[in-house]
Amino acid sequence: MKTLQPNSQHCFVCGVSNPFGLKLKFFETSPGEVTADCTISAEYQGYPGVVHGGVVAAMLDELAGRSLMGGDSPRFMYTARLEIRYRKNVPVGQPLRLVGTALSAKQRTATAKSAIYDPGGSLLAEADVLLVNIPTDVVQSVDLAALGWRTYNESEREADDH
């Protein structure tokens, strides 16, 4: 199983039309697990050659939330707590493997973990995340289509890059 998840138009991490965003593609690889493969460019570095810690945090946060979004009815959640452990520098210009895993899901809250690995499988950064449901009335008041929340094919992604 490898199902492409929807993206939005302007999210910093996944937005296909955000000129400053990472434009990551996330795949549900099994129930409660998502992955993304990416190479982060030098525009997102802090220290020379190293992805800025805030960008690392954004990727870990997105992974955790997306691990709970699978299925026909996505579960949208706020991050209540994000505990990050930076194990090694996350390099710019090198392939990275991102993995998010749902741990527990209750009626209003959930927990997940997320991690970033280098091509050799070494753990670079990881997070434990507590998430809280976005209130139902808020979710129902949002027009997901207007936000561009859908699955984009490659030609649409390339058109948005120009």
C-alpha atoms as one frame of an Amber mdcrd trajectory, in Angstrom:
protein
   0.000   0.000   0.000   1.293   3.426  -0.962  -1.503   5.985  -1.244  -0.737
   9.598  -2.066  -2.331  11.925   0.500  -3.972  15.227  -0.422  -2.074  18.511
  -0.346  -3.297  22.063   0.012  -2.413  25.151  -1.982  -0.542  27.251   0.590
   0.650  25.120   3.530   4.352  25.744   4.220   5.111  22.020   4.295   2.756
  20.570   1.643   1.313  23.521  -0.280   1.720  22.999  -4.014   1.451  26.742
  -4.768   3.446  28.170  -1.868   6.529  29.756  -3.479   8.380  29.576  -0.146
   7.150  26.121   0.895   8.694  22.671   0.891   5.962  21.142  -1.376   6.363
  17.701   0.182   4.312  14.710  -0.994   3.099  12.329   1.708   2.149   8.715
   1.181   0.117   6.515   3.485   2.181   3.318   3.477   0.030   1.400   5.966
  -2.802   2.336   8.321  -1.370   4.915  10.721   1.923   5.383   8.858   2.985
   8.027   6.352   6.257   8.613   4.562   7.822  11.294   2.418  11.098  11.386
   0.546  12.689  14.752  -0.058  15.850  16.754  -0.481  15.795  20.111   1.285
  17.497  22.935  -0.595  19.935  25.470   0.839  17.205  28.158   1.093  16.032
  26.347   4.232  19.359  26.160   6.031  20.222  27.711   9.355  23.885  26.985
   9.851  25.637  26.443   6.476  24.788  22.995   5.117  22.256  22.233   7.868
  18.461  22.447   7.619  17.144  25.092  10.041  15.782  23.528  13.235  12.441
  25.255  12.749  12.054  23.661   9.321  12.940  20.291  10.842  10.258  20.911
  13.488   7.688  21.788  10.812   8.371  18.542   8.938   8.143  16.438  12.120
   4.903  18.193  13.093   3.311  17.603   9.673   4.333  13.937   9.650   2.709
  13.293  13.020  -0.565  14.950  12.038  -0.701  13.179   8.697  -0.234   9.782
  10.332  -3.793  10.241  11.660  -5.295  11.554   8.389  -5.639   8.279   6.513
  -8.833   6.788   5.203 -11.875   8.341   3.587 -12.579  10.879   6.329  -9.381
  12.723   7.304  -8.923  13.628  10.945  -7.710  17.221  11.232  -5.894  18.017
  14.468  -3.949  20.779  16.201  -0.565  20.066  17.723  -0.788  20.455  21.500
   2.757  19.328  22.296   5.773  18.688  20.086   8.822  17.199  21.826  11.781
  17.102  19.451  15.112  15.370  19.803  17.683  16.598  17.310  20.066  13.616
  17.083  22.337  14.740  14.242  22.430  17.647  11.811  19.833  17.343   9.060
  21.786  18.150   5.885  20.589  20.278   2.976  20.998  18.891  -0.525  20.859
  15.222   0.501  17.991  12.717   0.250  15.947  12.339   3.427  13.342   9.765
   4.459  10.524  11.054   6.671   8.248   8.699   8.622   5.203   9.498  10.763
   3.457   6.867  12.890   0.180   7.091  14.808   0.511   5.646  18.300  -2.830
   6.059  20.051  -6.143   7.621  19.129  -8.860   8.622  21.548 -12.050  10.534
  20.900 -10.509  14.030  21.256  -6.757  13.429  21.340  -4.098  11.299  19.719
  -0.393  10.670  19.966   2.088  10.069  17.187   5.797   9.934  16.566   7.781
  11.169  13.610  11.338  10.819  12.425  13.794  11.963   9.766  16.474   9.595
   8.447  19.468   9.980   6.156  19.958   7.686   3.116  21.851   5.155   5.244
  18.979   4.896   7.729  20.624   6.915  10.519  18.134   8.769  12.708  18.649
  12.530  12.410  15.671  13.950  14.320  12.549  12.589  15.990   9.476  13.851
  17.797   6.735  12.678  20.137   3.536  14.567  19.436   0.245  15.098  21.252
  -2.586  16.204  18.975  -6.090  17.511  19.716  -9.095  17.449  17.390  -9.979
  20.660  15.640 -13.549  21.354  16.809 -16.163  19.848  14.486 -17.866  23.204
  13.860 -14.548  24.692  12.731 -13.812  21.793  10.373 -17.349  21.939   8.952
 -17.051  25.695   8.340 -13.922  25.298   6.211 -14.279  24.813   2.474 -11.530
  22.251   1.849 -11.934  22.571  -1.912 -11.320  26.325  -1.677  -8.114  25.584
   0.231  -7.083  23.303  -2.592  -7.170  20.231  -0.315  -6.976  17.388  -2.799
  -4.605  14.912  -4.404  -2.533  16.522  -7.170  -1.052  14.569 -10.067   2.509
  15.236 -11.221   1.552  17.461 -14.151  -0.501  19.704 -11.828   2.426  19.906
  -9.392   4.825  20.826 -12.188   2.416  23.487 -13.504   2.269  25.001 -10.010
   6.079  25.121  -9.891   6.180  27.523 -12.878
